Amino acid sequence: MNTPAHVAINLLLMSRDPTHRKTAAIICGAVIPDLAIMVFYAWQLMLGRPENQIWSSEY
């Protein structure tokens, strides 16, 4: 999960558009790859698992 890096890479690759019409695409391209881990993490927290268990054994 590296959403800030995804945003930076997308901004770099799409920076040639001075009108910023592609902002939604940049945001989606940054967040969508990490959605699965975000959902997994939220689900594990809702189950009451401690963070060290989530990342050491569940993940």
N, CA, C and O atoms as a GROMACS GRO file, in nm:
protein
  236
    1MET      N    1   0.086  -0.117   0.000
    1MET     CA    2   0.000   0.000   0.000
    1MET      C    3   0.090   0.122   0.000
    1MET      O    4   0.157   0.151   0.099
    2ASN      N    5   0.090   0.191  -0.109
    2ASN     CA    6   0.176   0.307  -0.122
    2ASN      C    7   0.103   0.414  -0.203
    2ASN      O    8   0.150   0.456  -0.309
    3THR      N    9  -0.010   0.457  -0.152
    3THR     CA   10  -0.094   0.552  -0.223
    3THR      C   11  -0.021   0.682  -0.257
    3THR      O   12  -0.034   0.730  -0.370
    4PRO      N   13   0.057   0.742  -0.166
    4PRO     CA   14   0.128   0.865  -0.204
    4PRO      C   15   0.222   0.845  -0.323
    4PRO      O   16   0.234   0.932  -0.408
    5ALA      N   17   0.288   0.731  -0.329
    5ALA     CA   18   0.375   0.704  -0.444
    5ALA      C   19   0.292   0.688  -0.571
    5ALA      O   20   0.333   0.734  -0.678
    6HIS      N   21   0.177   0.624  -0.560
    6HIS     CA   22   0.090   0.610  -0.678
    6HIS      C   23   0.046   0.747  -0.727
    6HIS      O   24   0.043   0.771  -0.848
    7VAL      N   25   0.012   0.837  -0.636
    7VAL     CA   26  -0.028   0.973  -0.676
    7VAL      C   27   0.088   1.042  -0.745
    7VAL      O   28   0.070   1.102  -0.851
    8ALA      N   29   0.206   1.035  -0.686
    8ALA     CA   30   0.323   1.102  -0.744
    8ALA      C   31   0.354   1.050  -0.883
    8ALA      O   32   0.381   1.128  -0.974
    9ILE      N   33   0.350   0.920  -0.900
    9ILE     CA   34   0.381   0.861  -1.031
    9ILE      C   35   0.275   0.903  -1.133
    9ILE      O   36   0.308   0.939  -1.246
   10ASN      N   37   0.147   0.898  -1.093
   10ASN     CA   38   0.041   0.939  -1.185
   10ASN      C   39   0.052   1.086  -1.221
   10ASN      O   40   0.034   1.122  -1.338
   11LEU      N   41   0.081   1.171  -1.124
   11LEU     CA   42   0.098   1.313  -1.153
   11LEU      C   43   0.215   1.336  -1.249
   11LEU      O   44   0.205   1.416  -1.342
   12LEU      N   45   0.323   1.265  -1.226
   12LEU     CA   46   0.440   1.278  -1.312
   12LEU      C   47   0.407   1.235  -1.455
   12LEU      O   48   0.441   1.304  -1.550
   13LEU      N   49   0.341   1.122  -1.469
   13LEU     CA   50   0.310   1.070  -1.601
   13LEU      C   51   0.206   1.154  -1.675
   13LEU      O   52   0.206   1.160  -1.798
   14MET      N   53   0.117   1.218  -1.600
   14MET     CA   54   0.008   1.291  -1.662
   14MET      C   55   0.025   1.442  -1.651
   14MET      O   56  -0.070   1.516  -1.674
   15SER      N   57   0.143   1.489  -1.616
   15SER     CA   58   0.164   1.631  -1.591
   15SER      C   59   0.163   1.716  -1.717
   15SER      O   60   0.166   1.839  -1.708
   16ARG      N   61   0.158   1.656  -1.831
   16ARG     CA   62   0.158   1.732  -1.956
   16ARG      C   63   0.024   1.800  -1.984
   16ARG      O   64   0.015   1.879  -2.078
   17ASP      N   65  -0.077   1.770  -1.907
   17ASP     CA   66  -0.210   1.829  -1.927
   17ASP      C   67  -0.223   1.952  -1.838
   17ASP      O   68  -0.252   1.938  -1.719
   18PRO      N   69  -0.204   2.071  -1.891
   18PRO     CA   70  -0.206   2.191  -1.808
   18PRO      C   71  -0.345   2.228  -1.757
   18PRO      O   72  -0.357   2.313  -1.669
   19THR      N   73  -0.450   2.167  -1.809
   19THR     CA   74  -0.585   2.202  -1.766
   19THR      C   75  -0.632   2.122  -1.646
   19THR      O   76  -0.739   2.148  -1.592
   20HIS      N   77  -0.554   2.025  -1.605
   20HIS     CA   78  -0.586   1.940  -1.490
   20HIS      C   79  -0.719   1.866  -1.506
   20HIS      O   80  -0.787   1.838  -1.408
   21ARG      N   81  -0.754   1.835  -1.629
   21ARG     CA   82  -0.877   1.760  -1.654
   21ARG      C   83  -0.866   1.616  -1.610
   21ARG      O   84  -0.966   1.546  -1.598
   22LYS      N   85  -0.747   1.571  -1.587
   22LYS     CA   86  -0.726   1.431  -1.554
   22LYS      C   87  -0.710   1.407  -1.405
   22LYS      O   88  -0.664   1.301  -1.364
   23THR      N   89  -0.748   1.504  -1.323
   23THR     CA   90  -0.732   1.491  -1.178
   23THR      C   91  -0.807   1.370  -1.125
   23THR      O   92  -0.753   1.296  -1.042
   24ALA      N   93  -0.928   1.348  -1.170
   24ALA     CA   94  -1.007   1.232  -1.123
   24ALA      C   95  -0.937   1.102  -1.161
   24ALA      O   96  -0.935   1.007  -1.081
   25ALA      N   97  -0.880   1.096  -1.279
   25ALA     CA   98  -0.808   0.975  -1.321
   25ALA      C   99  -0.685   0.953  -1.235
   25ALA      O  100  -0.652   0.840  -1.201
   26ILE      N  101  -0.617   1.061  -1.198
   26ILE     CA  102  -0.499   1.049  -1.113
   26ILE      C  103  -0.538   0.997  -0.976
   26ILE      O  104  -0.472   0.907  -0.922
   27ILE      N  105  -0.644   1.052  -0.920
   27ILE     CA  106  -0.688   1.008  -0.787
   27ILE      C  107  -0.733   0.862  -0.791
   27ILE      O  108  -0.696   0.783  -0.704
   28CYS      N  109  -0.812   0.826  -0.891
   28CYS     CA  110  -0.857   0.687  -0.903
   28CYS      C  111  -0.740   0.592  -0.925
   28CYS      O  112  -0.735   0.484  -0.866
   29GLY      N  113  -0.646   0.632  -1.007
   29GLY     CA  114  -0.529   0.549  -1.032
   29GLY      C  115  -0.442   0.532  -0.909
   29GLY      O  116  -0.368   0.434  -0.898
   30ALA      N  117  -0.450   0.625  -0.817
   30ALA     CA  118  -0.372   0.617  -0.694
   30ALA      C  119  -0.442   0.532  -0.588
   30ALA      O  120  -0.377   0.460  -0.514
   31VAL      N  121  -0.573   0.541  -0.581
   31VAL     CA  122  -0.647   0.476  -0.474
   31VAL      C  123  -0.690   0.334  -0.508
   31VAL      O  124  -0.684   0.246  -0.422
   32ILE      N  125  -0.731   0.309  -0.630
   32ILE     CA  126  -0.785   0.179  -0.667
   32ILE      C  127  -0.688   0.063  -0.640
   32ILE      O  128  -0.732  -0.041  -0.591
   33PRO      N  129  -0.558   0.076  -0.670
   33PRO     CA  130  -0.469  -0.039  -0.641
   33PRO      C  131  -0.461  -0.074  -0.492
   33PRO      O  132  -0.428  -0.186  -0.456
   34ASP      N  133  -0.492   0.023  -0.405
   34ASP     CA  134  -0.480   0.002  -0.261
   34ASP      C  135  -0.614  -0.027  -0.194
   34ASP      O  136  -0.617  -0.051  -0.073
   35LEU      N  137  -0.723  -0.027  -0.268
   35LEU     CA  138  -0.855  -0.047  -0.207
   35LEU      C  139  -0.867  -0.182  -0.137
   35LEU      O  140  -0.925  -0.189  -0.029
   36ALA      N  141  -0.814  -0.286  -0.195
   36ALA     CA  142  -0.828  -0.419  -0.135
   36ALA      C  143  -0.762  -0.423   0.003
   36ALA      O  144  -0.821  -0.478   0.096
   37ILE      N  145  -0.643  -0.368   0.017
   37ILE     CA  146  -0.576  -0.372   0.146
   37ILE      C  147  -0.645  -0.280   0.246
   37ILE      O  148  -0.646  -0.309   0.366
   38MET      N  149  -0.701  -0.169   0.199
   38MET     CA  150  -0.775  -0.079   0.289
   38MET      C  151  -0.900  -0.149   0.344
   38MET      O  152  -0.930  -0.138   0.463
   39VAL      N  153  -0.970  -0.219   0.258
   39VAL     CA  154  -1.090  -0.293   0.300
   39VAL      C  155  -1.050  -0.405   0.396
   39VAL      O  156  -1.116  -0.426   0.498
   40PHE      N  157  -0.944  -0.478   0.363
   40PHE     CA  158  -0.895  -0.584   0.450
   40PHE      C  159  -0.860  -0.530   0.588
   40PHE      O  160  -0.900  -0.588   0.689
   41TYR      N  161  -0.787  -0.420   0.593
   41TYR     CA  162  -0.745  -0.361   0.720
   41TYR      C  163  -0.866  -0.317   0.803
   41TYR      O  164  -0.873  -0.345   0.923
   42ALA      N  165  -0.962  -0.248   0.740
   42ALA     CA  166  -1.083  -0.204   0.811
   42ALA      C  167  -1.161  -0.324   0.864
   42ALA      O  168  -1.211  -0.321   0.976
   43TRP      N  169  -1.172  -0.428   0.782
   43TRP     CA  170  -1.245  -0.549   0.823
   43TRP      C  171  -1.178  -0.614   0.944
   43TRP      O  172  -1.247  -0.652   1.039
   44GLN      N  173  -1.047  -0.626   0.941
   44GLN     CA  174  -0.974  -0.686   1.052
   44GLN      C  175  -0.990  -0.604   1.180
   44GLN      O  176  -1.005  -0.659   1.289
   45LEU      N  177  -0.987  -0.471   1.166
   45LEU     CA  178  -1.009  -0.384   1.283
   45LEU      C  179  -1.150  -0.402   1.339
   45LEU      O  180  -1.169  -0.403   1.461
   46MET      N  181  -1.247  -0.416   1.251
   46MET     CA  182  -1.385  -0.435   1.296
   46MET      C  183  -1.400  -0.568   1.367
   46MET      O  184  -1.486  -0.582   1.455
   47LEU      N  185  -1.320  -0.667   1.332
   47LEU     CA  186  -1.323  -0.796   1.400
   47LEU      C  187  -1.252  -0.791   1.535
   47LEU      O  188  -1.258  -0.887   1.612
   48GLY      N  189  -1.187  -0.679   1.564
   48GLY     CA  190  -1.122  -0.660   1.693
   48GLY      C  191  -0.981  -0.714   1.702
   48GLY      O  192  -0.929  -0.733   1.811
   49ARG      N  193  -0.920  -0.739   1.588
   49ARG     CA  194  -0.783  -0.791   1.590
   49ARG      C  195  -0.684  -0.678   1.613
   49ARG      O  196  -0.700  -0.569   1.558
   50PRO      N  197  -0.580  -0.702   1.693
   50PRO     CA  198  -0.478  -0.599   1.713
   50PRO      C  199  -0.390  -0.584   1.588
   50PRO      O  200  -0.377  -0.677   1.508
   51GLU      N  201  -0.332  -0.466   1.572
   51GLU     CA  202  -0.254  -0.438   1.451
   51GLU      C  203  -0.138  -0.535   1.431
   51GLU      O  204  -0.111  -0.576   1.318
   52ASN      N  205  -0.070  -0.570   1.539
   52ASN     CA  206   0.044  -0.661   1.521
   52ASN      C  207  -0.001  -0.797   1.467
   52ASN      O  208   0.072  -0.860   1.391
   53GLN      N  209  -0.119  -0.843   1.504
   53GLN     CA  210  -0.171  -0.969   1.451
   53GLN      C  211  -0.214  -0.952   1.305
   53GLN      O  212  -0.192  -1.041   1.223
   54ILE      N  213  -0.275  -0.839   1.275
   54ILE     CA  214  -0.321  -0.814   1.138
   54ILE      C  215  -0.203  -0.825   1.041
   54ILE      O  216  -0.211  -0.894   0.940
   55TRP      N  217  -0.094  -0.756   1.072
   55TRP     CA  218   0.018  -0.748   0.978
   55TRP      C  219   0.115  -0.865   0.991
   55TRP      O  220   0.187  -0.894   0.895
   56SER      N  221   0.119  -0.933   1.107
   56SER     CA  222   0.215  -1.042   1.119
   56SER      C  223   0.158  -1.178   1.080
   56SER      O  224   0.230  -1.263   1.027
   57SER      N  225   0.030  -1.200   1.104
   57SER     CA  226  -0.024  -1.332   1.072
   57SER      C  227  -0.142  -1.330   0.975
   57SER      O  228  -0.151  -1.416   0.888
   58GLU      N  229  -0.229  -1.234   0.986
   58GLU     CA  230  -0.347  -1.232   0.899
   58GLU      C  231  -0.312  -1.188   0.756
   58GLU      O  232  -0.365  -1.244   0.659
   59TYR      N  233  -0.225  -1.091   0.743
   59TYR     CA  234  -0.187  -1.041   0.612
   59TYR      C  235  -0.087  -1.135   0.551
   59TYR      O  236  -0.041  -1.112   0.439
   0.00000   0.00000   0.00000
